[in-house]
Amino acid sequence: MTTNFSEHDLKELQVAKNLLENPGVAAKATNFIGMPIEKGLALLPKSWDARIGDITRSALLKASDAAIFTMKDIPGEESSNTWHKLGVAVTGGVGGFFGIAAMAIELLLLCCAQ
């Protein structure tokens, strides 16, 4: 099976490949910050591991549903990232303001929402 890509699509694929192969400063910082969190999670009881995984999966699915909801379905029109940027800013601000306590509250809310 052969697929013919337009020149525009090939350029977008190259940009995506470059981003994946060369993570930016934010991705590197996230990985650095995430290491101690992963080590702390490894110390939790095994029974918590599956529950945290379920909660994380649910949160990611809800986030992807929200992202898909804001996408435009108009061929040839550029998407607007305004809502996505606003969502990131709000959640980042709340998380930054409340710190690690915000994570505990978010996990608790996610548990109750299921």
PyMOL commands that place a pseudoatom at each C-alpha (Angstrom):
pseudoatom trace, name=CA, resn=MET, resi=1, chain=A, elem=C, hetatm=0, pos=[0.000, 0.000, 0.000]
pseudoatom trace, name=CA, resn=THR, resi=2, chain=A, elem=C, hetatm=0, pos=[1.459, 3.317, -1.028]
pseudoatom trace, name=CA, resn=THR, resi=3, chain=A, elem=C, hetatm=0, pos=[0.303, 6.681, 0.186]
pseudoatom trace, name=CA, resn=ASN, resi=4, chain=A, elem=C, hetatm=0, pos=[0.995, 9.923, -1.588]
pseudoatom trace, name=CA, resn=PHE, resi=5, chain=A, elem=C, hetatm=0, pos=[1.401, 12.899, 0.706]
pseudoatom trace, name=CA, resn=SER, resi=6, chain=A, elem=C, hetatm=0, pos=[1.130, 16.488, -0.418]
pseudoatom trace, name=CA, resn=GLU, resi=7, chain=A, elem=C, hetatm=0, pos=[4.147, 18.744, -0.034]
pseudoatom trace, name=CA, resn=HIS, resi=8, chain=A, elem=C, hetatm=0, pos=[2.360, 20.587, 2.788]
pseudoatom trace, name=CA, resn=ASP, resi=9, chain=A, elem=C, hetatm=0, pos=[1.685, 17.330, 4.664]
pseudoatom trace, name=CA, resn=LEU, resi=10, chain=A, elem=C, hetatm=0, pos=[5.308, 16.224, 4.274]
pseudoatom trace, name=CA, resn=LYS, resi=11, chain=A, elem=C, hetatm=0, pos=[6.504, 19.536, 5.728]
pseudoatom trace, name=CA, resn=GLU, resi=12, chain=A, elem=C, hetatm=0, pos=[4.132, 19.161, 8.710]
pseudoatom trace, name=CA, resn=LEU, resi=13, chain=A, elem=C, hetatm=0, pos=[5.340, 15.593, 9.296]
pseudoatom trace, name=CA, resn=GLN, resi=14, chain=A, elem=C, hetatm=0, pos=[8.947, 16.815, 9.244]
pseudoatom trace, name=CA, resn=VAL, resi=15, chain=A, elem=C, hetatm=0, pos=[8.138, 19.530, 11.811]
pseudoatom trace, name=CA, resn=ALA, resi=16, chain=A, elem=C, hetatm=0, pos=[6.412, 16.951, 14.053]
pseudoatom trace, name=CA, resn=LYS, resi=17, chain=A, elem=C, hetatm=0, pos=[9.376, 14.566, 13.719]
pseudoatom trace, name=CA, resn=ASN, resi=18, chain=A, elem=C, hetatm=0, pos=[11.818, 17.347, 14.628]
pseudoatom trace, name=CA, resn=LEU, resi=19, chain=A, elem=C, hetatm=0, pos=[9.764, 18.291, 17.696]
pseudoatom trace, name=CA, resn=LEU, resi=20, chain=A, elem=C, hetatm=0, pos=[9.652, 14.684, 18.890]
pseudoatom trace, name=CA, resn=GLU, resi=21, chain=A, elem=C, hetatm=0, pos=[13.361, 14.118, 18.350]
pseudoatom trace, name=CA, resn=ASN, resi=22, chain=A, elem=C, hetatm=0, pos=[14.445, 17.438, 19.866]
pseudoatom trace, name=CA, resn=PRO, resi=23, chain=A, elem=C, hetatm=0, pos=[12.346, 18.226, 22.934]
pseudoatom trace, name=CA, resn=GLY, resi=24, chain=A, elem=C, hetatm=0, pos=[12.259, 21.835, 24.002]
pseudoatom trace, name=CA, resn=VAL, resi=25, chain=A, elem=C, hetatm=0, pos=[13.239, 23.366, 27.315]
pseudoatom trace, name=CA, resn=ALA, resi=26, chain=A, elem=C, hetatm=0, pos=[9.733, 22.860, 28.744]
pseudoatom trace, name=CA, resn=ALA, resi=27, chain=A, elem=C, hetatm=0, pos=[9.786, 19.130, 27.980]
pseudoatom trace, name=CA, resn=LYS, resi=28, chain=A, elem=C, hetatm=0, pos=[13.257, 18.754, 29.485]
pseudoatom trace, name=CA, resn=ALA, resi=29, chain=A, elem=C, hetatm=0, pos=[12.201, 20.661, 32.613]
pseudoatom trace, name=CA, resn=THR, resi=30, chain=A, elem=C, hetatm=0, pos=[9.078, 18.520, 32.940]
pseudoatom trace, name=CA, resn=ASN, resi=31, chain=A, elem=C, hetatm=0, pos=[11.163, 15.351, 32.722]
pseudoatom trace, name=CA, resn=PHE, resi=32, chain=A, elem=C, hetatm=0, pos=[13.552, 16.707, 35.349]
pseudoatom trace, name=CA, resn=ILE, resi=33, chain=A, elem=C, hetatm=0, pos=[10.721, 17.635, 37.711]
pseudoatom trace, name=CA, resn=GLY, resi=34, chain=A, elem=C, hetatm=0, pos=[8.885, 14.379, 37.036]
pseudoatom trace, name=CA, resn=MET, resi=35, chain=A, elem=C, hetatm=0, pos=[11.741, 12.128, 38.181]
pseudoatom trace, name=CA, resn=PRO, resi=36, chain=A, elem=C, hetatm=0, pos=[11.288, 12.744, 41.935]
pseudoatom trace, name=CA, resn=ILE, resi=37, chain=A, elem=C, hetatm=0, pos=[7.523, 12.401, 41.554]
pseudoatom trace, name=CA, resn=GLU, resi=38, chain=A, elem=C, hetatm=0, pos=[7.932, 9.025, 39.834]
pseudoatom trace, name=CA, resn=LYS, resi=39, chain=A, elem=C, hetatm=0, pos=[10.275, 7.874, 42.583]
pseudoatom trace, name=CA, resn=GLY, resi=40, chain=A, elem=C, hetatm=0, pos=[7.767, 8.982, 45.222]
pseudoatom trace, name=CA, resn=LEU, resi=41, chain=A, elem=C, hetatm=0, pos=[4.947, 7.161, 43.451]
pseudoatom trace, name=CA, resn=ALA, resi=42, chain=A, elem=C, hetatm=0, pos=[7.070, 4.002, 43.401]
pseudoatom trace, name=CA, resn=LEU, resi=43, chain=A, elem=C, hetatm=0, pos=[7.055, 4.078, 47.216]
pseudoatom trace, name=CA, resn=LEU, resi=44, chain=A, elem=C, hetatm=0, pos=[3.254, 3.955, 47.409]
pseudoatom trace, name=CA, resn=PRO, resi=45, chain=A, elem=C, hetatm=0, pos=[1.456, 0.659, 48.048]
pseudoatom trace, name=CA, resn=LYS, resi=46, chain=A, elem=C, hetatm=0, pos=[0.948, -1.476, 44.920]
pseudoatom trace, name=CA, resn=SER, resi=47, chain=A, elem=C, hetatm=0, pos=[-2.840, -1.285, 45.288]
pseudoatom trace, name=CA, resn=TRP, resi=48, chain=A, elem=C, hetatm=0, pos=[-2.626, 2.464, 44.712]
pseudoatom trace, name=CA, resn=ASP, resi=49, chain=A, elem=C, hetatm=0, pos=[-0.709, 2.049, 41.465]
pseudoatom trace, name=CA, resn=ALA, resi=50, chain=A, elem=C, hetatm=0, pos=[-3.662, 0.729, 39.447]
pseudoatom trace, name=CA, resn=ARG, resi=51, chain=A, elem=C, hetatm=0, pos=[-6.008, 3.347, 40.891]
pseudoatom trace, name=CA, resn=ILE, resi=52, chain=A, elem=C, hetatm=0, pos=[-3.634, 6.202, 40.066]
pseudoatom trace, name=CA, resn=GLY, resi=53, chain=A, elem=C, hetatm=0, pos=[-3.277, 4.752, 36.564]
pseudoatom trace, name=CA, resn=ASP, resi=54, chain=A, elem=C, hetatm=0, pos=[-7.072, 4.653, 36.153]
pseudoatom trace, name=CA, resn=ILE, resi=55, chain=A, elem=C, hetatm=0, pos=[-7.434, 8.226, 37.397]
pseudoatom trace, name=CA, resn=THR, resi=56, chain=A, elem=C, hetatm=0, pos=[-4.658, 9.437, 35.106]
pseudoatom trace, name=CA, resn=ARG, resi=57, chain=A, elem=C, hetatm=0, pos=[-6.166, 7.645, 32.122]
pseudoatom trace, name=CA, resn=SER, resi=58, chain=A, elem=C, hetatm=0, pos=[-9.577, 9.149, 32.863]
pseudoatom trace, name=CA, resn=ALA, resi=59, chain=A, elem=C, hetatm=0, pos=[-8.116, 12.653, 33.205]
pseudoatom trace, name=CA, resn=LEU, resi=60, chain=A, elem=C, hetatm=0, pos=[-6.223, 12.330, 29.919]
pseudoatom trace, name=CA, resn=LEU, resi=61, chain=A, elem=C, hetatm=0, pos=[-9.322, 11.083, 28.104]
pseudoatom trace, name=CA, resn=LYS, resi=62, chain=A, elem=C, hetatm=0, pos=[-11.366, 13.989, 29.461]
pseudoatom trace, name=CA, resn=ALA, resi=63, chain=A, elem=C, hetatm=0, pos=[-8.624, 16.417, 28.438]
pseudoatom trace, name=CA, resn=SER, resi=64, chain=A, elem=C, hetatm=0, pos=[-8.481, 14.953, 24.931]
pseudoatom trace, name=CA, resn=ASP, resi=65, chain=A, elem=C, hetatm=0, pos=[-12.277, 15.158, 24.666]
pseudoatom trace, name=CA, resn=ALA, resi=66, chain=A, elem=C, hetatm=0, pos=[-12.085, 18.836, 25.628]
pseudoatom trace, name=CA, resn=ALA, resi=67, chain=A, elem=C, hetatm=0, pos=[-9.293, 19.442, 23.109]
pseudoatom trace, name=CA, resn=ILE, resi=68, chain=A, elem=C, hetatm=0, pos=[-11.209, 17.688, 20.331]
pseudoatom trace, name=CA, resn=PHE, resi=69, chain=A, elem=C, hetatm=0, pos=[-14.345, 19.664, 21.204]
pseudoatom trace, name=CA, resn=THR, resi=70, chain=A, elem=C, hetatm=0, pos=[-12.495, 22.943, 20.553]
pseudoatom trace, name=CA, resn=MET, resi=71, chain=A, elem=C, hetatm=0, pos=[-11.084, 21.868, 17.184]
pseudoatom trace, name=CA, resn=LYS, resi=72, chain=A, elem=C, hetatm=0, pos=[-12.477, 23.372, 14.016]
pseudoatom trace, name=CA, resn=ASP, resi=73, chain=A, elem=C, hetatm=0, pos=[-13.702, 21.042, 11.286]
pseudoatom trace, name=CA, resn=ILE, resi=74, chain=A, elem=C, hetatm=0, pos=[-13.269, 23.466, 8.426]
pseudoatom trace, name=CA, resn=PRO, resi=75, chain=A, elem=C, hetatm=0, pos=[-10.908, 22.167, 5.720]
pseudoatom trace, name=CA, resn=GLY, resi=76, chain=A, elem=C, hetatm=0, pos=[-8.008, 24.463, 4.965]
pseudoatom trace, name=CA, resn=GLU, resi=77, chain=A, elem=C, hetatm=0, pos=[-8.541, 26.683, 8.001]
pseudoatom trace, name=CA, resn=GLU, resi=78, chain=A, elem=C, hetatm=0, pos=[-5.830, 26.935, 10.624]
pseudoatom trace, name=CA, resn=SER, resi=79, chain=A, elem=C, hetatm=0, pos=[-6.822, 25.831, 14.095]
pseudoatom trace, name=CA, resn=SER, resi=80, chain=A, elem=C, hetatm=0, pos=[-6.861, 28.326, 16.931]
pseudoatom trace, name=CA, resn=ASN, resi=81, chain=A, elem=C, hetatm=0, pos=[-4.945, 27.423, 20.051]
pseudoatom trace, name=CA, resn=THR, resi=82, chain=A, elem=C, hetatm=0, pos=[-6.519, 30.175, 22.160]
pseudoatom trace, name=CA, resn=TRP, resi=83, chain=A, elem=C, hetatm=0, pos=[-8.740, 27.836, 24.221]
pseudoatom trace, name=CA, resn=HIS, resi=84, chain=A, elem=C, hetatm=0, pos=[-5.909, 25.357, 24.691]
pseudoatom trace, name=CA, resn=LYS, resi=85, chain=A, elem=C, hetatm=0, pos=[-3.517, 28.049, 25.841]
pseudoatom trace, name=CA, resn=LEU, resi=86, chain=A, elem=C, hetatm=0, pos=[-6.138, 29.470, 28.197]
pseudoatom trace, name=CA, resn=GLY, resi=87, chain=A, elem=C, hetatm=0, pos=[-6.791, 26.018, 29.686]
pseudoatom trace, name=CA, resn=VAL, resi=88, chain=A, elem=C, hetatm=0, pos=[-3.087, 25.405, 30.230]
pseudoatom trace, name=CA, resn=ALA, resi=89, chain=A, elem=C, hetatm=0, pos=[-2.641, 28.845, 31.787]
pseudoatom trace, name=CA, resn=VAL, resi=90, chain=A, elem=C, hetatm=0, pos=[-5.557, 28.370, 34.187]
pseudoatom trace, name=CA, resn=THR, resi=91, chain=A, elem=C, hetatm=0, pos=[-4.627, 24.846, 35.282]
pseudoatom trace, name=CA, resn=GLY, resi=92, chain=A, elem=C, hetatm=0, pos=[-0.967, 25.803, 35.554]
pseudoatom trace, name=CA, resn=GLY, resi=93, chain=A, elem=C, hetatm=0, pos=[-1.821, 28.862, 37.616]
pseudoatom trace, name=CA, resn=VAL, resi=94, chain=A, elem=C, hetatm=0, pos=[-4.072, 26.925, 39.973]
pseudoatom trace, name=CA, resn=GLY, resi=95, chain=A, elem=C, hetatm=0, pos=[-1.509, 24.146, 40.303]
pseudoatom trace, name=CA, resn=GLY, resi=96, chain=A, elem=C, hetatm=0, pos=[1.283, 26.641, 40.906]
pseudoatom trace, name=CA, resn=PHE, resi=97, chain=A, elem=C, hetatm=0, pos=[-0.715, 28.582, 43.470]
pseudoatom trace, name=CA, resn=PHE, resi=98, chain=A, elem=C, hetatm=0, pos=[-1.726, 25.548, 45.521]
pseudoatom trace, name=CA, resn=GLY, resi=99, chain=A, elem=C, hetatm=0, pos=[1.381, 23.449, 44.837]
pseudoatom trace, name=CA, resn=ILE, resi=100, chain=A, elem=C, hetatm=0, pos=[1.399, 19.764, 45.715]
pseudoatom trace, name=CA, resn=ALA, resi=101, chain=A, elem=C, hetatm=0, pos=[-1.868, 20.164, 47.631]
pseudoatom trace, name=CA, resn=ALA, resi=102, chain=A, elem=C, hetatm=0, pos=[-3.590, 20.935, 44.318]
pseudoatom trace, name=CA, resn=MET, resi=103, chain=A, elem=C, hetatm=0, pos=[-2.536, 17.548, 42.969]
pseudoatom trace, name=CA, resn=ALA, resi=104, chain=A, elem=C, hetatm=0, pos=[-4.065, 15.802, 45.953]
pseudoatom trace, name=CA, resn=ILE, resi=105, chain=A, elem=C, hetatm=0, pos=[-7.308, 17.737, 45.526]
pseudoatom trace, name=CA, resn=GLU, resi=106, chain=A, elem=C, hetatm=0, pos=[-7.409, 17.023, 41.781]
pseudoatom trace, name=CA, resn=LEU, resi=107, chain=A, elem=C, hetatm=0, pos=[-6.888, 13.306, 42.394]
pseudoatom trace, name=CA, resn=LEU, resi=108, chain=A, elem=C, hetatm=0, pos=[-9.606, 13.306, 45.026]
pseudoatom trace, name=CA, resn=LEU, resi=109, chain=A, elem=C, hetatm=0, pos=[-12.024, 15.087, 42.680]
pseudoatom trace, name=CA, resn=LEU, resi=110, chain=A, elem=C, hetatm=0, pos=[-11.213, 12.666, 39.885]
pseudoatom trace, name=CA, resn=CYS, resi=111, chain=A, elem=C, hetatm=0, pos=[-11.821, 9.707, 42.199]
pseudoatom trace, name=CA, resn=CYS, resi=112, chain=A, elem=C, hetatm=0, pos=[-15.214, 11.079, 43.196]
pseudoatom trace, name=CA, resn=ALA, resi=113, chain=A, elem=C, hetatm=0, pos=[-16.158, 11.915, 39.604]
pseudoatom trace, name=CA, resn=GLN, resi=114, chain=A, elem=C, hetatm=0, pos=[-15.855, 8.307, 38.473]
for i in range(1, 114): cmd.bond("trace and resi %d" % i, "trace and resi %d" % (i + 1))
show_as sticks, trace
zoom trace
